[in-house]
Amino acid sequence: MAGRPSIPRGYEQLSLSTTVASALTPPQLGASGQPHFALIRTDQDIRWRDDGNDPTASVGVLVKANEVLLYDGKIEDLRLIKVSASATLDVSFYSFGGP
């Protein structure tokens, strides 16, 4: 992503309070589709998967409390779940701009 300016495309705050995996709700950008990547900060440990399977409290990629996940895959395939305590996610969506 270095050398390519990014354009802010939206923000979402998501509460993970159940044991059911949650998905993000990226903004629709008209003809340009969805944002290219998301920055996700969590206040509690979470896990994520994007391979078509839901994460569980013990299976998936671990993101520790107060860490930031830079996710640049297919945002609509991302599923997240809390590990133990309810987690609040702050999510900023971005698209690439410029040439």
Secondary structure by P-SEA (a helix, b strand, c coil): cccbbbbbcbbbbbbccccbbbbbbcccccccccccbbbbbbccbbbbbccccccccccccccccccccccccccccbbbbbcccbbbbbbbbbbbccc
